[in-house]
């Protein structure tokens, strides 16, 4: 009779051990996934920062070109006005 009870206790303890391992394993896996997700978000943010910095530089270069062209237009207008007066 004792052997039967021992086998039941072994089966119950194995079942409890398996269930608790599963539960803790799921929690651990979720935490690892959250950590990986956070790492991926941080990497994405860094990539976007680089892209934004590049775009800022491009915009500044274009603004400088626009300023230069506006000055040239003003100079050409003045020159055109002077030439019209000569005619």
PyMOL commands that place a pseudoatom at each C-alpha (Angstrom):
pseudoatom trace, name=CA, resn=UNK, resi=1, chain=A, elem=C, hetatm=0, pos=[0.000, 0.000, 0.000]
pseudoatom trace, name=CA, resn=UNK, resi=2, chain=A, elem=C, hetatm=0, pos=[2.884, 2.376, 0.747]
pseudoatom trace, name=CA, resn=UNK, resi=3, chain=A, elem=C, hetatm=0, pos=[4.278, 1.915, -2.710]
pseudoatom trace, name=CA, resn=UNK, resi=4, chain=A, elem=C, hetatm=0, pos=[1.067, 3.122, -4.262]
pseudoatom trace, name=CA, resn=UNK, resi=5, chain=A, elem=C, hetatm=0, pos=[1.042, 6.270, -2.090]
pseudoatom trace, name=CA, resn=UNK, resi=6, chain=A, elem=C, hetatm=0, pos=[4.692, 6.966, -2.902]
pseudoatom trace, name=CA, resn=UNK, resi=7, chain=A, elem=C, hetatm=0, pos=[3.952, 6.715, -6.603]
pseudoatom trace, name=CA, resn=UNK, resi=8, chain=A, elem=C, hetatm=0, pos=[1.023, 9.115, -6.238]
pseudoatom trace, name=CA, resn=UNK, resi=9, chain=A, elem=C, hetatm=0, pos=[3.200, 11.609, -4.332]
pseudoatom trace, name=CA, resn=UNK, resi=10, chain=A, elem=C, hetatm=0, pos=[5.912, 11.341, -6.950]
pseudoatom trace, name=CA, resn=UNK, resi=11, chain=A, elem=C, hetatm=0, pos=[3.358, 11.917, -9.710]
pseudoatom trace, name=CA, resn=UNK, resi=12, chain=A, elem=C, hetatm=0, pos=[1.802, 14.878, -7.866]
pseudoatom trace, name=CA, resn=UNK, resi=13, chain=A, elem=C, hetatm=0, pos=[5.178, 16.460, -7.117]
pseudoatom trace, name=CA, resn=UNK, resi=14, chain=A, elem=C, hetatm=0, pos=[6.236, 15.994, -10.739]
pseudoatom trace, name=CA, resn=UNK, resi=15, chain=A, elem=C, hetatm=0, pos=[3.007, 17.574, -11.934]
pseudoatom trace, name=CA, resn=UNK, resi=16, chain=A, elem=C, hetatm=0, pos=[3.338, 20.527, -9.545]
pseudoatom trace, name=CA, resn=UNK, resi=17, chain=A, elem=C, hetatm=0, pos=[6.966, 20.960, -10.535]
pseudoatom trace, name=CA, resn=UNK, resi=18, chain=A, elem=C, hetatm=0, pos=[6.108, 20.892, -14.228]
pseudoatom trace, name=CA, resn=UNK, resi=19, chain=A, elem=C, hetatm=0, pos=[3.272, 23.388, -13.859]
pseudoatom trace, name=CA, resn=UNK, resi=20, chain=A, elem=C, hetatm=0, pos=[5.352, 25.791, -11.784]
pseudoatom trace, name=CA, resn=UNK, resi=21, chain=A, elem=C, hetatm=0, pos=[8.247, 25.525, -14.244]
pseudoatom trace, name=CA, resn=UNK, resi=22, chain=A, elem=C, hetatm=0, pos=[5.859, 26.288, -17.101]
pseudoatom trace, name=CA, resn=UNK, resi=23, chain=A, elem=C, hetatm=0, pos=[4.394, 29.316, -15.317]
pseudoatom trace, name=CA, resn=UNK, resi=24, chain=A, elem=C, hetatm=0, pos=[7.794, 30.755, -14.413]
pseudoatom trace, name=CA, resn=UNK, resi=25, chain=A, elem=C, hetatm=0, pos=[9.091, 29.966, -17.900]
pseudoatom trace, name=CA, resn=UNK, resi=26, chain=A, elem=C, hetatm=0, pos=[6.221, 31.865, -19.501]
pseudoatom trace, name=CA, resn=UNK, resi=27, chain=A, elem=C, hetatm=0, pos=[6.842, 34.865, -17.247]
pseudoatom trace, name=CA, resn=UNK, resi=28, chain=A, elem=C, hetatm=0, pos=[10.558, 34.760, -18.033]
pseudoatom trace, name=CA, resn=UNK, resi=29, chain=A, elem=C, hetatm=0, pos=[9.887, 34.519, -21.759]
pseudoatom trace, name=CA, resn=UNK, resi=30, chain=A, elem=C, hetatm=0, pos=[7.501, 37.482, -21.610]
pseudoatom trace, name=CA, resn=UNK, resi=31, chain=A, elem=C, hetatm=0, pos=[10.127, 39.572, -19.804]
pseudoatom trace, name=CA, resn=UNK, resi=32, chain=A, elem=C, hetatm=0, pos=[12.771, 38.604, -22.351]
pseudoatom trace, name=CA, resn=UNK, resi=33, chain=A, elem=C, hetatm=0, pos=[10.430, 39.552, -25.197]
pseudoatom trace, name=CA, resn=UNK, resi=34, chain=A, elem=C, hetatm=0, pos=[9.684, 42.898, -23.539]
pseudoatom trace, name=CA, resn=UNK, resi=35, chain=A, elem=C, hetatm=0, pos=[13.424, 43.505, -23.229]
pseudoatom trace, name=CA, resn=UNK, resi=36, chain=A, elem=C, hetatm=0, pos=[13.972, 42.635, -26.878]
pseudoatom trace, name=CA, resn=UNK, resi=37, chain=A, elem=C, hetatm=0, pos=[11.113, 44.901, -27.893]
pseudoatom trace, name=CA, resn=UNK, resi=38, chain=A, elem=C, hetatm=0, pos=[12.615, 47.756, -25.892]
pseudoatom trace, name=CA, resn=UNK, resi=39, chain=A, elem=C, hetatm=0, pos=[15.995, 47.181, -27.542]
pseudoatom trace, name=CA, resn=UNK, resi=40, chain=A, elem=C, hetatm=0, pos=[14.371, 47.230, -30.985]
pseudoatom trace, name=CA, resn=UNK, resi=41, chain=A, elem=C, hetatm=0, pos=[12.536, 50.457, -30.179]
pseudoatom trace, name=CA, resn=UNK, resi=42, chain=A, elem=C, hetatm=0, pos=[15.777, 52.082, -29.018]
pseudoatom trace, name=CA, resn=UNK, resi=43, chain=A, elem=C, hetatm=0, pos=[17.541, 50.996, -32.220]
pseudoatom trace, name=CA, resn=UNK, resi=44, chain=A, elem=C, hetatm=0, pos=[14.670, 52.346, -34.312]
pseudoatom trace, name=CA, resn=UNK, resi=45, chain=A, elem=C, hetatm=0, pos=[14.802, 55.667, -32.489]
pseudoatom trace, name=CA, resn=UNK, resi=46, chain=A, elem=C, hetatm=0, pos=[18.530, 55.929, -33.164]
pseudoatom trace, name=CA, resn=UNK, resi=47, chain=A, elem=C, hetatm=0, pos=[17.999, 55.202, -36.858]
pseudoatom trace, name=CA, resn=UNK, resi=48, chain=A, elem=C, hetatm=0, pos=[15.303, 57.882, -37.036]
pseudoatom trace, name=CA, resn=UNK, resi=49, chain=A, elem=C, hetatm=0, pos=[17.605, 60.356, -35.281]
pseudoatom trace, name=CA, resn=UNK, resi=50, chain=A, elem=C, hetatm=0, pos=[20.276, 59.790, -37.921]
pseudoatom trace, name=CA, resn=UNK, resi=51, chain=A, elem=C, hetatm=0, pos=[17.717, 60.203, -40.704]
pseudoatom trace, name=CA, resn=UNK, resi=52, chain=A, elem=C, hetatm=0, pos=[16.356, 63.390, -39.125]
pseudoatom trace, name=CA, resn=UNK, resi=53, chain=A, elem=C, hetatm=0, pos=[19.854, 64.843, -38.727]
pseudoatom trace, name=CA, resn=UNK, resi=54, chain=A, elem=C, hetatm=0, pos=[20.584, 64.114, -42.397]
pseudoatom trace, name=CA, resn=UNK, resi=55, chain=A, elem=C, hetatm=0, pos=[17.331, 65.736, -43.419]
pseudoatom trace, name=CA, resn=UNK, resi=56, chain=A, elem=C, hetatm=0, pos=[18.076, 68.809, -41.285]
pseudoatom trace, name=CA, resn=UNK, resi=57, chain=A, elem=C, hetatm=0, pos=[21.417, 69.162, -43.032]
pseudoatom trace, name=CA, resn=UNK, resi=58, chain=A, elem=C, hetatm=0, pos=[19.792, 68.807, -46.463]
pseudoatom trace, name=CA, resn=UNK, resi=59, chain=A, elem=C, hetatm=0, pos=[17.140, 71.367, -45.564]
pseudoatom trace, name=CA, resn=UNK, resi=60, chain=A, elem=C, hetatm=0, pos=[19.778, 73.828, -44.385]
pseudoatom trace, name=CA, resn=UNK, resi=61, chain=A, elem=C, hetatm=0, pos=[21.713, 73.410, -47.631]
pseudoatom trace, name=CA, resn=UNK, resi=62, chain=A, elem=C, hetatm=0, pos=[18.544, 74.018, -49.640]
pseudoatom trace, name=CA, resn=UNK, resi=63, chain=A, elem=C, hetatm=0, pos=[17.693, 77.092, -47.580]
pseudoatom trace, name=CA, resn=UNK, resi=64, chain=A, elem=C, hetatm=0, pos=[21.181, 78.454, -48.240]
pseudoatom trace, name=CA, resn=UNK, resi=65, chain=A, elem=C, hetatm=0, pos=[20.696, 77.882, -51.973]
pseudoatom trace, name=CA, resn=UNK, resi=66, chain=A, elem=C, hetatm=0, pos=[17.315, 79.627, -51.871]
pseudoatom trace, name=CA, resn=UNK, resi=67, chain=A, elem=C, hetatm=0, pos=[18.888, 82.621, -50.105]
pseudoatom trace, name=CA, resn=UNK, resi=68, chain=A, elem=C, hetatm=0, pos=[21.644, 82.771, -52.688]
pseudoatom trace, name=CA, resn=UNK, resi=69, chain=A, elem=C, hetatm=0, pos=[19.175, 82.560, -55.571]
pseudoatom trace, name=CA, resn=UNK, resi=70, chain=A, elem=C, hetatm=0, pos=[16.966, 85.254, -54.042]
pseudoatom trace, name=CA, resn=UNK, resi=71, chain=A, elem=C, hetatm=0, pos=[19.971, 87.554, -53.821]
pseudoatom trace, name=CA, resn=UNK, resi=72, chain=A, elem=C, hetatm=0, pos=[20.823, 86.811, -57.418]
pseudoatom trace, name=CA, resn=UNK, resi=73, chain=A, elem=C, hetatm=0, pos=[17.261, 87.593, -58.508]
pseudoatom trace, name=CA, resn=UNK, resi=74, chain=A, elem=C, hetatm=0, pos=[17.395, 90.917, -56.671]
pseudoatom trace, name=CA, resn=UNK, resi=75, chain=A, elem=C, hetatm=0, pos=[20.715, 91.771, -58.303]
pseudoatom trace, name=CA, resn=UNK, resi=76, chain=A, elem=C, hetatm=0, pos=[19.375, 90.828, -61.724]
pseudoatom trace, name=CA, resn=UNK, resi=77, chain=A, elem=C, hetatm=0, pos=[16.269, 92.932, -61.158]
pseudoatom trace, name=CA, resn=UNK, resi=78, chain=A, elem=C, hetatm=0, pos=[18.436, 95.920, -60.294]
pseudoatom trace, name=CA, resn=UNK, resi=79, chain=A, elem=C, hetatm=0, pos=[20.621, 95.337, -63.308]
pseudoatom trace, name=CA, resn=UNK, resi=80, chain=A, elem=C, hetatm=0, pos=[17.536, 94.958, -65.505]
pseudoatom trace, name=CA, resn=UNK, resi=81, chain=A, elem=C, hetatm=0, pos=[16.098, 98.219, -64.168]
pseudoatom trace, name=CA, resn=UNK, resi=82, chain=A, elem=C, hetatm=0, pos=[19.377, 100.022, -64.853]
pseudoatom trace, name=CA, resn=UNK, resi=83, chain=A, elem=C, hetatm=0, pos=[19.491, 98.651, -68.376]
pseudoatom trace, name=CA, resn=UNK, resi=84, chain=A, elem=C, hetatm=0, pos=[15.885, 99.734, -68.976]
pseudoatom trace, name=CA, resn=UNK, resi=85, chain=A, elem=C, hetatm=0, pos=[16.790, 103.251, -67.874]
pseudoatom trace, name=CA, resn=UNK, resi=86, chain=A, elem=C, hetatm=0, pos=[19.652, 103.381, -70.344]
pseudoatom trace, name=CA, resn=UNK, resi=87, chain=A, elem=C, hetatm=0, pos=[17.374, 102.515, -73.240]
for i in range(1, 87): cmd.bond("trace and resi %d" % i, "trace and resi %d" % (i + 1))
show_as sticks, trace
zoom trace
